Amino acid sequence: MISLVISVYNEESILADAWEEIKKVLSKNNIDAEVIFVDDGSTDSSAKILNDIKQSETYAISIISLTRNFGHEAAMIAGIDHAKGDSIICMDADMQHPPSLIPEMVEKYNQGFHIVTMIREKRDDNSWIKNKASRLFYRFINRLSEYQLDENASDFFLISNDVAEKLRVNFRERNRFLRGFIQIVGFEKTTINFVAPVRIGGTSKYSFLKLLRLSANAVVSFSKSPLYLGIYIGMLFALFSICMAVYSLFVYFFGDTPPSGYTTLVLFMSISFTLLFFLVGIIGIYVGYNFDENKKRPLYLVKEIH
């Protein structure tokens, strides 16, 4: 049996159609599945639609309602924590994770793979710049990190129950990058490429600021390299200072005019303080994330489970 974890947040305009498509795929391919909808604090009629689906279907459907919006990553963790299947597929309810690929994912699991990452080649509703930026982000992470993540890996993936158990026990960070975590636990892994179709309803829940925060989570979770920037920049500025000192002394003793220092000093101090505050900000991010981990607050809170 597979567990199908579907995160939902204000998807009233597409939820019923998404379920019909998922149900069609499961039925056509004779896939035995429990379906877990995680309502991540929706404020529209998504909860009512989910209850209607549960009442009208014979499938094993569970609805986990969180007390508020904890974020997409927390919703997936909640579903994984409650899943009982031999394998678990995580996907969104916005239809940009094509249900038609579920049989292929299950087939990869049956072939012995514990992890199936879904590589998004592009999103049809994204501009060329956004698609390119996504690839550059993963290349940036791979340069900084000791781990090498699949480029354009998405939150659409399959994991075995063995992998899920590692996530339940060992990967309980408050600041998460789940699509990265599943790639560093080990086990046999494979990939499937797909193209994310255009949304047929609703709007994306990832604003620019949320994407920026997710990027920061990824960097902090997988690399300490930014913390070394202070050392590298300090060495560079030390070399620059030595050169300036040698030049100033040379002009003072052997030049015809005294060295002019006002403009150079102002520029040097401005650049130095800019870099200093930038580095302090980086350190502050790491300290803040460490502070969040030490508080050990729950990743999510469940209001009710149907």
Secondary structure, DSSP 8 states (H G I E B T S, - for coil): -EEEEEEESS-TTTHHHHHHHHHHHHHHTT--EEEEEEE-S--SSHHHHHHHHHHH--SEEEEEEESS---HHHHHHHHHHH--SSEEEEEETTS-S-GGGHHHHHHHHHTT-SEEEEEEEEETTS-HHHHHHHHHHHHHHHHHSSS---TTEEEEEEEEHHHHHHHHHT---SS--HHHHTTTS-S-EEEEEEEE---SSS--S--HHHHHHHHHHHHHHH--GGGGHHHHHHHHHHHHHHHHHHHHHHHHHHSSS----HHHHHHHHHHHHHHHHHHHHHHHHHHHHHHHHHHT--S--EEEE-
